[in-house]
Amino acid sequence: MPIGKPEGAKVLIQGPMRQQLARISPDGRWIAYVSNESGRDEVYVQPFPALDGRWQVSTAGGSEPLWAGRGGSLYYRGQGAVFAVEVRAGATFSAGVPQRLFDDVFTRKGAGHFGWDVGTDGRFLMERPGEQVRAPYLHIVQNVGAEIARRLAAGN
């Protein structure tokens, strides 16, 4: 049986081109995503859930946006490198100039998938090409909604 749209779900960002790889900011007020409306993938940010305004964060192509643990930076992959953009994402939004952090020689998972993550301490988790996992394991996270609400209430 095909899986349908969950009850109450709605499209947030829609346009004539592809929008994907959305991530909500740590404070829940902003959404970063990738769109190819310019002719190449770029990273954009919009207020959430209002979606009344939009800022392009990447300047020469970008994909797989990730927010820093406290939201002061936005990371993305593009041009064979990993970039960081200093952002102010409170009541209003502003972004600095993207800064190249390091060469991106790590495995990508393919279109529509994140192939990396960044910890709250700023360390990156990326897979090296050709690496094989010796002992596969699975992490199951339960009650994530309650944990997110608890952290937002505590200001984390």
HUSUL-V827534 format. One record per backbone hydrogen bond with DSSP energy under -1.0 kcal/mol. CO is the residue of the C=O (numbers start at 0). NH is the residue of the N-H. E is the energy in kcal/mol with one decimal. If there is no record, write none. Layout:
CO;NH;E  CO;NH;E
This chain:
5;8;-2.2  17;35;-1.6  19;33;-3.0  22;31;-3.0  24;27;-2.0  28;47;-3.2  29;24;-2.9  30;45;-2.1  31;22;-2.7  32;43;-2.8  33;19;-2.6  34;41;-2.0  35;38;-1.8  40;61;-2.0  41;34;-2.1  42;56;-3.0  42;57;-1.2  43;32;-2.3  44;54;-2.4  45;30;-2.7  46;50;-1.3  54;44;-2.5  62;76;-2.8  65;74;-3.4  67;70;-1.4  71;86;-2.3  72;67;-2.7  73;84;-2.3  74;65;-2.6  75;82;-3.1  76;62;-2.4  77;80;-1.7  79;103;-2.5  80;77;-2.5  81;100;-3.4  81;101;-1.0  82;75;-1.9  83;98;-3.0  84;73;-2.2  85;95;-3.0  87;93;-1.6  91;89;-1.8  93;87;-2.8  98;83;-2.3  101;81;-2.6  102;104;-1.1  109;112;-1.9  116;124;-3.2  118;121;-2.1  122;118;-3.3  124;116;-1.6  126;106;-3.1  127;130;-1.9  142;146;-1.9  143;147;-2.6  144;148;-2.3  145;149;-2.3  146;150;-2.4  147;151;-2.6  148;152;-2.3  149;153;-1.7  150;155;-2.7
